[in-house]
Amino acid sequence: MSGKWWVLVVIVLLGTMIALATPPASAAEYTNVAGLQPWSAESDYMSLPGYLRWMTFKEQGIWLSVPEAKRIVAEQIANM
């Protein structure tokens, strides 16, 4: 393995570069939660970023990061 460790390093670096180069998605691409009340039955007793993360997972099969979900919720609220 001593000669092949650099392959792993290259793969990790390439993956990181691709992830950082991907532009953030627009808030319009996600379930609009701006009109919901946080911590209520309509948001399944979750915060708005939490509810958005859950709905995105159910609809698209991906988990948003907490900072990304907060950014999207803030953008949705600003666009109301």
TAMO-V643569 format. One record per helix or strand of 2 or more residues. SS is the DSSP state (hx for helix, st for strand). FROM is the first residue (numbers start at 1). TO is the last residue. If there is no record, write none. Layout:
{{SS,FROM,TO} {SS,FROM,TO}}
This chain:
{{hx,5,21} {hx,27,29} {hx,41,43} {hx,48,60} {hx,66,78}}
